[in-house]
Amino acid sequence: MAQKIHPTAIVHPEAKIGNDVEIGPFCYVEKDVEIGDGCKLFPHANILQYVKMGKNCTVYPGAVVGATPQDLKFNGEVTYVEIGDNVTIRECATINRGTNASGKGVTKIGNNVLIMSYVHIAHDCNIGNNCILVSFVGLAGETDVDDWAIVSGGTVVHQFSRIGAHSMVGGGSRINQDIPPYVLAGRIPIAYGGINVIGLRRRGFSNEKIQMIKDIYHVIYFSGLNTTDACDKVESDFPPCEERDVILRFVRNSKRGIVKHTTTGPID
């Protein structure tokens, strides 16, 4: 189908625009940009240089995708933003390019991701599939957010942190340690608050799988063992399965350490 580009939009002639793309009034699209089929840019959306966007993405007014990183080590090198399919980027969200100083040079967004208004995704972040970043979330450079994670509004995340798959972070949190997969976390200081039971049920996890995940984290957080010994005990006491192995791999590879547990009630 034909493209629909408003006459007031500024689209560089070298930009690669897919089929059935709508570009609204006063949008700005630079060269070295690829926009996949079926995407829609609302008025005043900005797609800057070295951005590759998949199919059926939507960019709302005031969003800026592909600005140079806010990193003093950046020296003007060619770096990228790569966005998957079916991604929604709401009003005034910002997604910065990578830096070569990190060894990555690319900021990546997976498929089916919702990035709400005023979210900031800094250089070299890696957002998995089916994630939700709620309004006013700020991710510092080289943050990893794994598949199906939800980060609630107003949360700020320290550079190099990791948020595990299927986890949920409460609003207004300050993340300076890693959030393990399948858990709830929140409060200030950030703390483990149990298992993301509702989220896991919605995604088809059986009651048996959820109970096993609970039991694994009981060993990690409440057995009195240090993290290394707790992981060894989990490995010996629980049969191999995807969920067990995901948890062990995450905890053992954590560079910042995983969040501690809370003793002051449930996470909001």
N, C-alpha and C positions, 0 to 999 in steps of 0.2 A: 504494500500500500504506500501511497505517497506521503512524503514528509510534510509536516505543517510547521513552517518557521515564520513567526511573526515578523513583519518588515522592520520593526524597531529593534529586533534582536541582533546582536553582533556575533556572527559565527565565522571563525576563520575558514578560508576556503580549503585549507589542508586538513581540517578536522574531518574525521570519518563518522558520518551520521547514518545509522541504520534505517531500516524500513519502519514506517508507521510511527516515527518519532515526532512528538510535539514540543516545540520550543516557543515559549510564550514571550510576551512583550518585555523588552529591556533585559533579556537574558544575555549572558556573556560567555562565549565558548572559545577557548584559545586553540592554537594549532597543537599537533601531537596529542590530540584527544580522540578517543574512540567511544562512541555512545551506541549501545546495542539496540536491537529492534524493540519497538514498543515502549520506549522510555518517554517520560513526560517531564519537561522542565517548566515549572510555574514561573510567573513573572519575577524578574530580578534574581533568578538563580545564577550562580557563577561556577563554571567548570574550567579550571585553569590547566596549564600545560602538564603533560605527562600523566593524564588520567585515562584509565581504561574502565569502562562501565559496561556491565552485562546487560541482559535483556530485562524489559519490563520494570525498570527502576523509575522511581519518582523523586524529584528534587524540588523542594518547596521554596518560597521566596526567602531571599537573604542568605541561603546556605552558600558556603564557599568550600568547594572540593578541589584539592590539589594545590593549595597555597604552600609556599616554601616553609620548611620546618622552623620552628622557634627554638633553634638549637645553635649555640655559638660555634659549634664545630662544623656546621654546614658551610661549604665554601663554593656554592653555586653549581655543584655537580648535577648531572642528570639523575634524578631519582623519580619514584613512581607512587601512584595510588592505584590499586587494583580493587575493583568492586564487582561482586558476583551478580547473580540474577535476583530479581524480585526484592530489591532493597529499597526501603523508604527512608529518605533523609528529610527531616522536617525543618521548620523555619529556623534560620540562623545557626544551624549546626555547622561545625568546621572540621574538616578532615585534612590534615597536613601530609605532605609527601615524606618519604623516608630520607635517611642520610646514609652516605657511604661509611661514615665514621662508625656506625653500628655494625657494619658488615652485612646489613640486610639491604638497605637502599629502597625499601618498598613498604608502604602501609597497605594492609590487606583487610578487606571486608568480605565475609562469606556470603552465602545465599540466604534469602528470606530473613534479612536482618531489618529490625526497626530501630532507627536512630531518631529519637524525639528532639524537640526544639532545644536549641542552645547547648547541645552536647558538643564537647570538644574531644577529638581523637588526634593525639599528637603523633609525631614521627615514629614510624616503624612499629606501630601497634598491629596486632594480628587478632581480628575478630572472627570467630568461627561462624558456623551456620546456625540460623534460627535463634539468634540472640536478640535481646531487647535492652537498649540503653535508654533509660527514662530521662526526662528533661533535666538539664543542668548537671548531668554527669560529666566529670572531667577526667580523662585518661592521660596520664603523663607518658612520655616516650617509652617505647618498647614494652608496653603492657600487652599481655595475652589474655584474651577472653575466649574460653572454649565453648563448644557447641551447646546450645540451649540455655546458656546462662542468662540471668536477668539481673541487671544492676539498677536499683531503684533511684529515684530522683535525688539530686543534690549530693551524690556520692563523689568523693575525690579519691584518685588512685595514684599511689606513688610509682615512680618509674621502675621498670623491671618486675613489676608484680604480675601475678597470674591468678586468674579466676577460673575455677574448674568447671567442667561440664555439668549441666543440670543444677547448678547452684543458684541461690538467690540471695542477693545482698540487700539489706534493709536501707531505707532512705536516709540520707544525711550521714552516711558512714564515711570514715577515713580509713582507707585500706593501705596499710604499710607492710602487710605480710600476705602470704598466699592463701587463697580461699579454696579448700579442697573440693573435689567434685561431690555432687549430690547433697550438699549441706545448705543450711540457712546460716547467715552470718549478719552481724550488725552491731549496734551500740558504738560508743566512743569510750575507751579504745575498742577497736574491732574485736569481735569474739565469736567463737563457734556457738550456735544456738540450737543444734539439733539437725534433723534431716528434712530436706525439702519434700515432705510427704505428698502434699497436694500436687506439686509440680510433677513428681514421679508418677503418681496415679494418672494424671492427665496424659502422660506420655506412654502409658501402657505397661508400666512396671508392675509385676505381680506383688501381692502381699508378701510372698515368701522372699522375693528379691529385696523388697524394702526392709523387711525384718533383718535380713542378712547384712544389708548396708548399715543399719542401726547397730547391729552387734559388732561389726568391724570397728565402727567409730567409738563404741564403748571401750574396746580394747585400747585404741589409740589415745583416747582422752581421759579415761577413768580407771585404767588398770594400775596406775602408779609407775609404769615403765617409761623410760625415755623413748624418744621417737624411734630410734634405731631398733631397740629391743621390741617395742610394740609392733613394728612392721614385721619383724622376724616371727613374732607370735602369731600375727594374722596369717602370715604365709604358711605356717605349720598347722594352724587350727582350722582354716577354712579351705575348702576344695577350690582348685583353680576355676575361675570363671571371669567373664569380661569385667564385671563390676569390681571384684576383688583386685584384679590386676590393674585396672585403671586407678584405683585408690593408691595401691602400693607404688606404682610408677610415679604418680604425682607427688606423693609425700616424700619418697626417697630422692626425687630429683629437685625438690624445692630448694632454691638458692636463698630465699629470704626467710625461710621457715614458715610453717603453717600457723594460722591464728590459734590462740589459746581458747579454752572453753570459758563460758560465762556461768556464774553461780547466782545471778540476780534475776532469774525469771526468763520468760520466753522472749525471743526477738520479735519486735513489732513488724 
